[in-house]
Amino acid sequence: MTLIDVITNIATPGGFVTFIELIIVLVMGLYVLYSFIVLRQVDLMNKSLMTPEGSLFKLLGWFHFVSALIILFLGIMAL
Amino acid sequence: MYLLKSFVKNPEKTHYYGEDNDEQILFVFRASMLTIIPWVTLSALFAILPVFVVPALSSLHYNGTNLISGGFLFSFLLFWYLFSLGYFFQNFLNWYFNVHIVTSKKIVDMDFHGILYKNISETTLTNIEDVTSTVKGTIGIVFNIGDVIIQTAAENPEFEFSKVANPAKIRDLIADLVAVRRKDDPNRRNN
């Protein structure tokens, strides 16, 4: 289904759901950007205050970012 | 291990950017643990929400077929849980790194808000003029949570340690340190 098909069928239940799914995938894409900013933020915070837990935060930041990428990929594949 | 402590005395393996070689971190304060309750509760609600929403979404049918495919619903569910984790993580980072540090020479106030704001202020102990603690409101009185306001003679006239547990104790610790520091400071001794 192309984008034009989605727009022309937006008034039907199926078309509307596909449109919502597209929006969700777009939000997933934006979330990848956000998770990258969080990754940079963790780096900045760890440089400002060095604690034994710093490496744990870094690991969580990477997990968050990589998970966001994988979920975006899954979302695109499921469209 | 002081991951969840809001008051740490002589923290191990902890340093801040700009720390001098002859400086020692004496105390690290954060906002009281009680201040994390709202976003921890909200994160828990985010985690529970799919239990009710997913069955409703998967039951939507049109012309005998599911409106939302199982694959997309699964990826949306994963995304929802990642968003919940992200919300928790972001708030935890803000709580954990919004610290007030008292060293043998200075006080340092680190403020991080959201992902785009960072402010770090510091002043020497000898610059501190006055330390005040305030406890107000029902929650403040019941749980002994309040603010410590430090007036300084430096360019940044005021430092505020917000929503800390036992503010009177913190005020006393800082005031004692300032008194000792001033006693040792030859420039201040005759004042």
Chai-1 contact restraints between the chains, C-beta under 6 A:
chainA,res_idxA,chainB,res_idxB,connection_type,confidence,min_distance_angstrom,max_distance_angstrom,comment,restraint_id
A,P13,B,Y62,contact,1.0,0.0,6.0,A-B,restraint_1
A,G14,B,Y62,contact,1.0,0.0,6.0,A-B,restraint_2
A,V17,B,L67,contact,1.0,0.0,6.0,A-B,restraint_3
A,V17,B,I68,contact,1.0,0.0,6.0,A-B,restraint_4
A,E21,B,F72,contact,1.0,0.0,6.0,A-B,restraint_5
A,M28,B,F79,contact,1.0,0.0,6.0,A-B,restraint_6
A,I37,B,I115,contact,1.0,0.0,6.0,A-B,restraint_7
A,Q41,B,I115,contact,1.0,0.0,6.0,A-B,restraint_8
A,M45,B,F97,contact,1.0,0.0,6.0,A-B,restraint_9
A,K47,B,Y17,contact,1.0,0.0,6.0,A-B,restraint_10
A,S48,B,Y17,contact,1.0,0.0,6.0,A-B,restraint_11
A,L49,B,Y16,contact,1.0,0.0,6.0,A-B,restraint_12
A,L49,B,F97,contact,1.0,0.0,6.0,A-B,restraint_13
A,M50,B,H15,contact,1.0,0.0,6.0,A-B,restraint_14
A,T51,B,T14,contact,1.0,0.0,6.0,A-B,restraint_15
A,P52,B,K13,contact,1.0,0.0,6.0,A-B,restraint_16
A,E53,B,L3,contact,1.0,0.0,6.0,A-B,restraint_17
A,H64,B,G86,contact,1.0,0.0,6.0,A-B,restraint_18
A,S67,B,L82,contact,1.0,0.0,6.0,A-B,restraint_19
A,I71,B,S75,contact,1.0,0.0,6.0,A-B,restraint_20
A,I71,B,L78,contact,1.0,0.0,6.0,A-B,restraint_21
A,I71,B,F79,contact,1.0,0.0,6.0,A-B,restraint_22
A,I71,B,L82,contact,1.0,0.0,6.0,A-B,restraint_23
A,L74,B,S75,contact,1.0,0.0,6.0,A-B,restraint_24
A,G75,B,S75,contact,1.0,0.0,6.0,A-B,restraint_25
A,A78,B,G71,contact,1.0,0.0,6.0,A-B,restraint_26
A,A78,B,F72,contact,1.0,0.0,6.0,A-B,restraint_27
A,A78,B,S75,contact,1.0,0.0,6.0,A-B,restraint_28
